[in-house]
Each structure stands twice: as C-alpha cells, then as structure tokens.
Amino acid sequence: MIKMIPDIDLIFFGGCLLGNVIVKWADNESFAMQGHSPGVLGITWLSRAGDGRAGQTQVHLNASGLLLDGGRVPGFRGSWLVLLHELVVS
C-alpha cells in the first residue's frame, strides 16, 4: 500500500505530497503509547522542530488495526479509505 503512495500523490494530489508528507506503519502499542485509543486506524500530525523536518506532515497507519486485528479488519477497501482520508487531512 505505501509503495503506491507516489502514484496516489500524482493522481489525487498533483504531486504536492512528495517531500511534504511521510507515511509510516505503526502498531497498536505505538498508538497506545501516544495516548490514542486502540481503535484508531490512522493519525496525521504536523512535525515540529526536532520531530522530523519542521512543517512536514506525518501520517501513521495502524498496521495491527488495518491488517491483523481479527474480526475488525476493514479489508482492502477500508484500508484504502483510511489512507486516503489521512492524506486528505494532511
């Protein structure tokens, strides 16, 4: 999914995300350590100085929730919707 982001960027965002948005996978534990509830599937925030490149947006996708989490798995379509939502928010 993440390897397709350059194509998504070109098609939906006209190449504006390149260099401005970083997309990473995280797990439920990482989301919990940042104070998010276990059901959060994606989160977007703007980097500050000392946290990556200042002004750069980071999107973290919950790999456990999107791909591995038993009966709650949103499936491929749901995963795409979460990714696109987070990219639009960014």
Buried (B, 14 or more C-beta within 10 A) or exposed (E): BEEEBEEBBEEEBEEEBEEEBBBEBBBBEBBEEEEBEEEBBBBBBEBEEEEBEEEBBBBBBBBBBBBEBEEEBBEEEBBBBBBEBBBEEB
